[in-house]
Amino acid sequence: LIASGDMTFTTDQQPYLQGFIPALQIYLYQLSGGAVAPANTDTSLAYVDINNVETYLTPSRFGGSTDVAPE
């Protein structure tokens, strides 16, 4: 949509990290008995517009596939 000019910009966030990191920090907090405090972790907020959209058009190395059945 951005490349075709139908949309001006969007944001690139890291939803996986936004879910995984808090769960990991809660686990470590419980495991350590409160000795490990949650860290402030930057999950990178970036704006994607016509000037940098090409960077985001390549497939992600983290992308899954529904074509492959688990073994």
C-alpha positions, 0 to 999 in steps of 0.5 A: 500500500505504501509502495503504490501510494495508497498509504502514506506511512505505517509503523514497524514494531516488534510484536513478538518481542513485546509479548516474549520479553515481558513473559521472560522477565516475569519468569526470571523474576519468579525464578530469582525470587525477585532478585532480577527486576524487569529491564526496559527493553527497546523493541524498536519503533520505526516509521515506514514510508515511501523512502524506506519501504523497500527494506520491509518488502523482503520476507522475514526470516522469522516468518512461518509457513502453514505449508509445512506440517510438524514432524 
